[in-house]
Amino acid sequence: MGKPPVIGRWDGSRHLWDARHADRLLQRLGGGDRAPHFRRDGRPADRPQAAPPKDDRAACAEWEDHLRFRGPLGAWRAAGVEVAPEVDAACAGSCNR
């Protein structure tokens, strides 16, 4: 016979499934007054057009997503990661920049 199912408790993670605890979800997403990709009133936010101020955590998450969608190198550089010349050369033409 197979293993019995794992039964876990979810009451400590209520913010993941109970709208009455959405304030804790914002804390888990980095704080701030809104979730990434949404306005404060819950409507979808516009796509970022430029790098945001460092103190706007939701906007920083949106910007990182935007850069990652365009390719990993830009997102890495924006996060302060130095890209080795051989990685940069290997991605030339095959990776989005």
N, CA, C and O atoms as CSV, one atom per row, in Angstrom:
chain,resi,resn,atom,element,x,y,z
A,1,MET,N,N,0.834,-1.182,0.000
A,1,MET,CA,C,0.000,0.000,0.000
A,1,MET,C,C,0.876,1.242,0.000
A,1,MET,O,O,2.018,1.224,0.460
A,2,GLY,N,N,0.317,2.304,-0.522
A,2,GLY,CA,C,1.043,3.571,-0.564
A,2,GLY,C,C,1.061,4.251,0.790
A,2,GLY,O,O,0.457,3.786,1.757
A,3,LYS,N,N,1.759,5.343,0.827
A,3,LYS,CA,C,1.844,6.122,2.058
A,3,LYS,C,C,0.518,6.820,2.318
A,3,LYS,O,O,-0.189,7.174,1.374
A,4,PRO,N,N,0.173,7.022,3.580
A,4,PRO,CA,C,-1.058,7.759,3.876
A,4,PRO,C,C,-0.881,9.225,3.483
A,4,PRO,O,O,0.243,9.728,3.460
A,5,PRO,N,N,-1.973,9.908,3.176
A,5,PRO,CA,C,-1.857,11.314,2.789
A,5,PRO,C,C,-1.319,12.157,3.942
A,5,PRO,O,O,-1.575,11.879,5.113
A,6,VAL,N,N,-0.579,13.177,3.583
A,6,VAL,CA,C,-0.054,14.103,4.582
A,6,VAL,C,C,-1.140,15.125,4.884
A,6,VAL,O,O,-1.640,15.810,3.992
A,7,ILE,N,N,-1.481,15.210,6.124
A,7,ILE,CA,C,-2.502,16.168,6.539
A,7,ILE,C,C,-1.799,17.272,7.302
A,7,ILE,O,O,-1.158,17.029,8.325
A,8,GLY,N,N,-1.923,18.462,6.804
A,8,GLY,CA,C,-1.276,19.601,7.447
A,8,GLY,C,C,-2.302,20.592,7.957
A,8,GLY,O,O,-3.480,20.546,7.600
A,9,ARG,N,N,-1.831,21.470,8.782
A,9,ARG,CA,C,-2.695,22.522,9.302
A,9,ARG,C,C,-2.477,23.779,8.470
A,9,ARG,O,O,-1.342,24.156,8.177
A,10,TRP,N,N,-3.564,24.410,8.101
A,10,TRP,CA,C,-3.506,25.622,7.306
A,10,TRP,C,C,-3.986,26.844,8.070
A,10,TRP,O,O,-4.037,27.940,7.511
A,11,ASP,N,N,-4.336,26.676,9.328
A,11,ASP,CA,C,-4.871,27.824,10.059
A,11,ASP,C,C,-3.811,28.900,10.290
A,11,ASP,O,O,-4.163,30.063,10.487
A,12,GLY,N,N,-2.533,28.548,10.270
A,12,GLY,CA,C,-1.478,29.544,10.405
A,12,GLY,C,C,-1.184,30.275,9.103
A,12,GLY,O,O,-0.462,31.272,9.097
A,13,SER,N,N,-1.740,29.786,8.005
A,13,SER,CA,C,-1.543,30.409,6.690
A,13,SER,C,C,-2.867,30.922,6.138
A,13,SER,O,O,-3.104,30.896,4.930
A,14,ARG,N,N,-3.706,31.378,7.021
A,14,ARG,CA,C,-5.050,31.805,6.636
A,14,ARG,C,C,-5.031,32.905,5.575
A,14,ARG,O,O,-5.957,33.007,4.770
A,15,HIS,N,N,-3.985,33.722,5.572
A,15,HIS,CA,C,-3.884,34.808,4.596
A,15,HIS,C,C,-3.805,34.288,3.157
A,15,HIS,O,O,-4.041,35.052,2.221
A,16,LEU,N,N,-3.482,33.013,2.963
A,16,LEU,CA,C,-3.398,32.443,1.623
A,16,LEU,C,C,-4.750,32.032,1.062
A,16,LEU,O,O,-4.886,31.840,-0.147
A,17,TRP,N,N,-5.749,31.896,1.921
A,17,TRP,CA,C,-7.031,31.402,1.433
A,17,TRP,C,C,-8.247,32.096,2.024
A,17,TRP,O,O,-9.362,31.815,1.587
A,18,ASP,N,N,-8.091,32.978,2.983
A,18,ASP,CA,C,-9.232,33.620,3.637
A,18,ASP,C,C,-9.135,35.133,3.447
A,18,ASP,O,O,-8.228,35.772,3.982
A,19,ALA,N,N,-10.070,35.706,2.684
A,19,ALA,CA,C,-10.035,37.140,2.366
A,19,ALA,C,C,-10.085,38.015,3.606
A,19,ALA,O,O,-9.652,39.166,3.561
A,20,ARG,N,N,-10.599,37.500,4.706
A,20,ARG,CA,C,-10.653,38.300,5.936
A,20,ARG,C,C,-9.265,38.556,6.506
A,20,ARG,O,O,-9.108,39.392,7.396
A,21,HIS,N,N,-8.267,37.857,6.012
A,21,HIS,CA,C,-6.894,38.003,6.498
A,21,HIS,C,C,-5.963,38.523,5.398
A,21,HIS,O,O,-4.762,38.251,5.409
A,22,ALA,N,N,-6.527,39.266,4.457
A,22,ALA,CA,C,-5.739,39.779,3.333
A,22,ALA,C,C,-4.647,40.740,3.786
A,22,ALA,O,O,-3.633,40.879,3.102
A,23,ASP,N,N,-4.831,41.404,4.921
A,23,ASP,CA,C,-3.789,42.318,5.401
A,23,ASP,C,C,-2.483,41.567,5.672
A,23,ASP,O,O,-1.402,42.114,5.456
A,24,ARG,N,N,-2.572,40.341,6.133
A,24,ARG,CA,C,-1.360,39.543,6.363
A,24,ARG,C,C,-0.720,39.107,5.046
A,24,ARG,O,O,0.493,38.907,4.979
A,25,LEU,N,N,-1.536,38.961,3.998
A,25,LEU,CA,C,-0.977,38.636,2.691
A,25,LEU,C,C,-0.091,39.779,2.202
A,25,LEU,O,O,0.979,39.536,1.644
A,26,LEU,N,N,-0.522,41.012,2.406
A,26,LEU,CA,C,0.307,42.153,2.017
A,26,LEU,C,C,1.633,42.139,2.768
A,26,LEU,O,O,2.674,42.456,2.193
A,27,GLN,N,N,1.605,41.779,4.032
A,27,GLN,CA,C,2.849,41.681,4.796
A,27,GLN,C,C,3.761,40.613,4.196
A,27,GLN,O,O,4.971,40.809,4.091
A,28,ARG,N,N,3.181,39.503,3.810
A,28,ARG,CA,C,3.978,38.411,3.237
A,28,ARG,C,C,4.583,38.814,1.895
A,28,ARG,O,O,5.660,38.344,1.528
A,29,LEU,N,N,3.889,39.683,1.165
A,29,LEU,CA,C,4.370,40.132,-0.137
A,29,LEU,C,C,5.341,41.297,-0.037
A,29,LEU,O,O,5.672,41.915,-1.049
A,30,GLY,N,N,5.797,41.602,1.162
A,30,GLY,CA,C,6.813,42.631,1.316
A,30,GLY,C,C,6.336,43.909,1.956
A,30,GLY,O,O,7.098,44.872,2.046
A,31,GLY,N,N,5.101,43.947,2.402
A,31,GLY,CA,C,4.592,45.156,3.031
A,31,GLY,C,C,4.049,46.114,1.995
A,31,GLY,O,O,3.847,45.745,0.838
A,32,GLY,N,N,3.819,47.312,2.404
A,32,GLY,CA,C,3.256,48.298,1.495
A,32,GLY,C,C,1.745,48.332,1.588
A,32,GLY,O,O,1.139,47.660,2.422
A,33,ASP,N,N,1.156,49.123,0.722
A,33,ASP,CA,C,-0.289,49.314,0.786
A,33,ASP,C,C,-1.039,48.637,-0.351
A,33,ASP,O,O,-2.251,48.808,-0.482
A,34,ARG,N,N,-0.326,47.863,-1.183
A,34,ARG,CA,C,-0.984,47.152,-2.281
A,34,ARG,C,C,-0.157,45.931,-2.665
A,34,ARG,O,O,1.033,45.844,-2.364
A,35,ALA,N,N,-0.812,45.000,-3.329
A,35,ALA,CA,C,-0.123,43.811,-3.837
A,35,ALA,C,C,0.491,44.138,-5.201
A,35,ALA,O,O,-0.046,44.969,-5.933
A,36,PRO,N,N,1.600,43.499,-5.548
A,36,PRO,CA,C,2.179,43.731,-6.871
A,36,PRO,C,C,1.169,43.441,-7.978
A,36,PRO,O,O,0.388,42.494,-7.891
A,37,HIS,N,N,1.198,44.262,-9.008
A,37,HIS,CA,C,0.354,44.156,-10.200
A,37,HIS,C,C,-1.084,44.603,-9.973
A,37,HIS,O,O,-1.929,44.426,-10.851
A,38,PHE,N,N,-1.376,45.178,-8.810
A,38,PHE,CA,C,-2.723,45.671,-8.519
A,38,PHE,C,C,-2.655,47.047,-7.882
A,38,PHE,O,O,-1.694,47.382,-7.189
A,39,ARG,N,N,-3.699,47.846,-8.131
A,39,ARG,CA,C,-3.826,49.131,-7.447
A,39,ARG,C,C,-4.377,48.877,-6.055
A,39,ARG,O,O,-4.768,47.758,-5.725
A,40,ARG,N,N,-4.406,49.920,-5.248
A,40,ARG,CA,C,-4.898,49.776,-3.871
A,40,ARG,C,C,-6.350,49.310,-3.830
A,40,ARG,O,O,-6.747,48.607,-2.900
A,41,ASP,N,N,-7.153,49.697,-4.838
A,41,ASP,CA,C,-8.565,49.308,-4.845
A,41,ASP,C,C,-8.800,47.928,-5.461
A,41,ASP,O,O,-9.947,47.494,-5.575
A,42,GLY,N,N,-7.735,47.235,-5.858
A,42,GLY,CA,C,-7.853,45.878,-6.383
A,42,GLY,C,C,-7.883,45.782,-7.896
A,42,GLY,O,O,-7.819,44.681,-8.443
A,43,ARG,N,N,-7.979,46.916,-8.587
A,43,ARG,CA,C,-7.958,46.877,-10.051
A,43,ARG,C,C,-6.536,46.579,-10.532
A,43,ARG,O,O,-5.569,46.919,-9.851
A,44,PRO,N,N,-6.405,45.947,-11.702
A,44,PRO,CA,C,-5.064,45.671,-12.224
A,44,PRO,C,C,-4.282,46.966,-12.448
A,44,PRO,O,O,-4.840,47.968,-12.896
A,45,ALA,N,N,-3.007,46.936,-12.138
A,45,ALA,CA,C,-2.137,48.099,-12.331
A,45,ALA,C,C,-1.602,48.107,-13.758
A,45,ALA,O,O,-1.592,47.080,-14.437
A,46,ASP,N,N,-1.162,49.272,-14.197
A,46,ASP,CA,C,-0.528,49.391,-15.505
A,46,ASP,C,C,0.863,48.766,-15.454
A,46,ASP,O,O,1.464,48.649,-14.387
A,47,ARG,N,N,1.363,48.369,-16.618
A,47,ARG,CA,C,2.725,47.837,-16.683
A,47,ARG,C,C,3.726,48.939,-16.387
A,47,ARG,O,O,3.524,50.087,-16.785
A,48,PRO,N,N,4.794,48.604,-15.698
A,48,PRO,CA,C,5.797,49.637,-15.399
A,48,PRO,C,C,6.525,50.070,-16.673
A,48,PRO,O,O,6.795,49.264,-17.564
A,49,GLN,N,N,6.830,51.349,-16.730
A,49,GLN,CA,C,7.543,51.896,-17.884
A,49,GLN,C,C,8.988,52.258,-17.556
A,49,GLN,O,O,9.822,52.408,-18.449
A,50,ALA,N,N,9.270,52.396,-16.265
A,50,ALA,CA,C,10.620,52.774,-15.831
A,50,ALA,C,C,10.865,52.194,-14.446
A,50,ALA,O,O,9.933,51.802,-13.744
A,51,ALA,N,N,12.122,52.147,-14.075
A,51,ALA,CA,C,12.482,51.628,-12.748
A,51,ALA,C,C,11.828,52.485,-11.665
A,51,ALA,O,O,11.868,53.713,-11.738
A,52,PRO,N,N,11.229,51.845,-10.664
A,52,PRO,CA,C,10.529,52.584,-9.611
A,52,PRO,C,C,11.471,53.029,-8.499
A,52,PRO,O,O,12.636,52.633,-8.471
A,53,PRO,N,N,10.968,53.853,-7.583
A,53,PRO,CA,C,11.762,54.175,-6.391
A,53,PRO,C,C,11.987,52.910,-5.568
A,53,PRO,O,O,11.122,52.035,-5.524
A,54,LYS,N,N,13.127,52.812,-4.925
A,54,LYS,CA,C,13.485,51.604,-4.168
A,54,LYS,C,C,12.558,51.342,-2.984
A,54,LYS,O,O,12.467,50.202,-2.529
A,55,ASP,N,N,11.867,52.362,-2.471
A,55,ASP,CA,C,11.020,52.160,-1.294
A,55,ASP,C,C,9.618,51.666,-1.642
A,55,ASP,O,O,8.838,51.379,-0.734
A,56,ASP,N,N,9.272,51.556,-2.926
A,56,ASP,CA,C,7.963,51.039,-3.343
A,56,ASP,C,C,8.133,49.560,-3.673
A,56,ASP,O,O,8.460,49.200,-4.804
A,57,ARG,N,N,7.909,48.711,-2.681
A,57,ARG,CA,C,8.192,47.277,-2.848
A,57,ARG,C,C,7.319,46.622,-3.910
A,57,ARG,O,O,7.800,45.782,-4.670
A,58,ALA,N,N,6.047,46.994,-3.971
A,58,ALA,CA,C,5.171,46.404,-4.981
A,58,ALA,C,C,5.655,46.784,-6.377
A,58,ALA,O,O,5.705,45.938,-7.271
A,59,ALA,N,N,6.008,48.049,-6.565
A,59,ALA,CA,C,6.497,48.494,-7.873
A,59,ALA,C,C,7.832,47.836,-8.214
A,59,ALA,O,O,8.085,47.528,-9.379
A,60,CYS,N,N,8.681,47.618,-7.223
A,60,CYS,CA,C,9.956,46.926,-7.475
A,60,CYS,C,C,9.714,45.491,-7.931
A,60,CYS,O,O,10.403,45.001,-8.825
A,61,ALA,N,N,8.748,44.819,-7.330
A,61,ALA,CA,C,8.411,43.454,-7.750
A,61,ALA,C,C,7.863,43.457,-9.175
A,61,ALA,O,O,8.188,42.573,-9.968
A,62,GLU,N,N,7.036,44.446,-9.500
A,62,GLU,CA,C,6.501,44.548,-10.864
A,62,GLU,C,C,7.622,44.791,-11.874
A,62,GLU,O,O,7.635,44.196,-12.952
A,63,TRP,N,N,8.562,45.667,-11.517
A,63,TRP,CA,C,9.677,45.979,-12.411
A,63,TRP,C,C,10.553,44.747,-12.634
A,63,TRP,O,O,10.983,44.484,-13.757
A,64,GLU,N,N,10.816,43.996,-11.572
A,64,GLU,CA,C,11.621,42.779,-11.697
A,64,GLU,C,C,10.912,41.775,-12.602
A,64,GLU,O,O,11.554,41.138,-13.437
A,65,ASP,N,N,9.597,41.627,-12.447
A,65,ASP,CA,C,8.838,40.734,-13.333
A,65,ASP,C,C,8.945,41.191,-14.785
A,65,ASP,O,O,9.129,40.379,-15.692
A,66,HIS,N,N,8.827,42.498,-14.988
A,66,HIS,CA,C,8.925,43.065,-16.334
A,66,HIS,C,C,10.292,42.741,-16.953
A,66,HIS,O,O,10.376,42.321,-18.107
A,67,LEU,N,N,11.346,42.940,-16.179
A,67,LEU,CA,C,12.692,42.660,-16.687
A,67,LEU,C,C,12.905,41.169,-16.927
A,67,LEU,O,O,13.520,40.778,-17.919
A,68,ARG,N,N,12.399,40.346,-16.026
A,68,ARG,CA,C,12.560,38.892,-16.169
A,68,ARG,C,C,11.835,38.392,-17.409
A,68,ARG,O,O,12.313,37.478,-18.082
A,69,PHE,N,N,10.683,38.984,-17.716
A,69,PHE,CA,C,9.929,38.598,-18.906
A,69,PHE,C,C,10.740,38.904,-20.165
A,69,PHE,O,O,10.675,38.161,-21.145
A,70,ARG,N,N,11.499,39.995,-20.137
A,70,ARG,CA,C,12.321,40.380,-21.282
A,70,ARG,C,C,13.599,39.564,-21.373
A,70,ARG,O,O,14.239,39.541,-22.425
A,71,GLY,N,N,13.982,38.900,-20.302
A,71,GLY,CA,C,15.186,38.077,-20.304
A,71,GLY,C,C,15.890,38.161,-18.971
A,71,GLY,O,O,15.752,39.156,-18.259
A,72,PRO,N,N,16.646,37.130,-18.618
A,72,PRO,CA,C,17.228,37.076,-17.278
A,72,PRO,C,C,18.342,38.085,-17.025
A,72,PRO,O,O,18.510,38.533,-15.891
A,73,LEU,N,N,19.102,38.453,-18.044
A,73,LEU,CA,C,20.269,39.301,-17.799
A,73,LEU,C,C,19.889,40.680,-17.277
A,73,LEU,O,O,20.531,41.191,-16.359
A,74,GLY,N,N,18.864,41.284,-17.846
A,74,GLY,CA,C,18.433,42.600,-17.377
A,74,GLY,C,C,17.934,42.555,-15.949
A,74,GLY,O,O,18.208,43.463,-15.164
A,75,ALA,N,N,17.206,41.509,-15.605
A,75,ALA,CA,C,16.703,41.367,-14.234
A,75,ALA,C,C,17.859,41.158,-13.262
A,75,ALA,O,O,17.865,41.726,-12.170
A,76,TRP,N,N,18.817,40.359,-13.650
A,76,TRP,CA,C,19.980,40.132,-12.774
A,76,TRP,C,C,20.733,41.433,-12.542
A,76,TRP,O,O,21.086,41.765,-11.410
A,77,ARG,N,N,20.975,42.161,-13.615
A,77,ARG,CA,C,21.716,43.423,-13.480
A,77,ARG,C,C,20.953,44.420,-12.617
A,77,ARG,O,O,21.549,45.105,-11.785
A,78,ALA,N,N,19.641,44.504,-12.809
A,78,ALA,CA,C,18.830,45.429,-12.010
A,78,ALA,C,C,18.866,45.067,-10.535
A,78,ALA,O,O,18.742,45.940,-9.676
A,79,ALA,N,N,19.036,43.782,-10.236
A,79,ALA,CA,C,19.109,43.334,-8.843
A,79,ALA,C,C,20.510,43.488,-8.269
A,79,ALA,O,O,20.737,43.190,-7.096
A,80,GLY,N,N,21.453,43.951,-9.087
A,80,GLY,CA,C,22.811,44.159,-8.601
A,80,GLY,C,C,23.729,42.970,-8.781
A,80,GLY,O,O,24.834,42.951,-8.239
A,81,VAL,N,N,23.285,41.972,-9.538
A,81,VAL,CA,C,24.109,40.782,-9.770
A,81,VAL,C,C,25.029,41.053,-10.958
A,81,VAL,O,O,24.572,41.453,-12.029
A,82,GLU,N,N,26.309,40.837,-10.760
A,82,GLU,CA,C,27.257,40.990,-11.865
A,82,GLU,C,C,27.160,39.767,-12.769
A,82,GLU,O,O,27.175,38.627,-12.303
A,83,VAL,N,N,27.061,40.021,-14.052
A,83,VAL,CA,C,26.979,38.939,-15.028
A,83,VAL,C,C,28.379,38.704,-15.583
A,83,VAL,O,O,29.010,39.616,-16.116
A,84,ALA,N,N,28.848,37.483,-15.450
A,84,ALA,CA,C,30.186,37.135,-15.932
A,84,ALA,C,C,30.245,37.312,-17.449
A,84,ALA,O,O,29.265,37.042,-18.144
A,85,PRO,N,N,31.374,37.759,-17.958
A,85,PRO,CA,C,31.499,37.965,-19.404
A,85,PRO,C,C,31.165,36.715,-20.222
A,85,PRO,O,O,30.583,36.815,-21.303
A,86,GLU,N,N,31.535,35.538,-19.706
A,86,GLU,CA,C,31.234,34.314,-20.467
A,86,GLU,C,C,29.737,34.021,-20.515
A,86,GLU,O,O,29.245,33.466,-21.497
A,87,VAL,N,N,29.007,34.392,-19.456
A,87,VAL,CA,C,27.546,34.228,-19.466
A,87,VAL,C,C,26.941,35.225,-20.437
A,87,VAL,O,O,26.054,34.881,-21.219
A,88,ASP,N,N,27.419,36.456,-20.388
A,88,ASP,CA,C,26.943,37.484,-21.305
A,88,ASP,C,C,27.176,37.050,-22.749
A,88,ASP,O,O,26.297,37.202,-23.598
A,89,ALA,N,N,28.368,36.506,-23.026
A,89,ALA,CA,C,28.693,36.059,-24.379
A,89,ALA,C,C,27.842,34.856,-24.780
A,89,ALA,O,O,27.407,34.761,-25.928
A,90,ALA,N,N,27.602,33.939,-23.845
A,90,ALA,CA,C,26.805,32.747,-24.147
A,90,ALA,C,C,25.360,33.113,-24.454
A,90,ALA,O,O,24.695,32.430,-25.233
A,91,CYS,N,N,24.877,34.183,-23.848
A,91,CYS,CA,C,23.490,34.593,-24.061
A,91,CYS,C,C,23.327,35.485,-25.284
A,91,CYS,O,O,22.199,35.749,-25.703
A,92,ALA,N,N,24.407,35.945,-25.855
A,92,ALA,CA,C,24.309,36.819,-27.025
A,92,ALA,C,C,23.571,36.095,-28.145
A,92,ALA,O,O,24.015,35.058,-28.638
A,93,GLY,N,N,22.462,36.651,-28.524
A,93,GLY,CA,C,21.687,36.071,-29.612
A,93,GLY,C,C,20.685,35.016,-29.186
A,93,GLY,O,O,19.734,34.751,-29.921
A,94,SER,N,N,20.867,34.401,-28.018
A,94,SER,CA,C,19.925,33.353,-27.612
A,94,SER,C,C,19.080,33.760,-26.417
A,94,SER,O,O,17.947,33.298,-26.285
A,95,CYS,N,N,19.597,34.603,-25.552
A,95,CYS,CA,C,18.846,35.076,-24.386
A,95,CYS,C,C,18.327,36.477,-24.674
A,95,CYS,O,O,18.976,37.265,-25.361
A,96,ASN,N,N,17.177,36.766,-24.154
A,96,ASN,CA,C,16.707,38.148,-24.213
A,96,ASN,C,C,17.569,38.966,-23.285
A,96,ASN,O,O,18.035,38.444,-22.272
A,97,ARG,N,N,17.790,40.183,-23.578
A,97,ARG,CA,C,18.629,41.036,-22.758
A,97,ARG,C,C,17.766,41.997,-22.035
A,97,ARG,O,O,18.267,42.825,-21.274
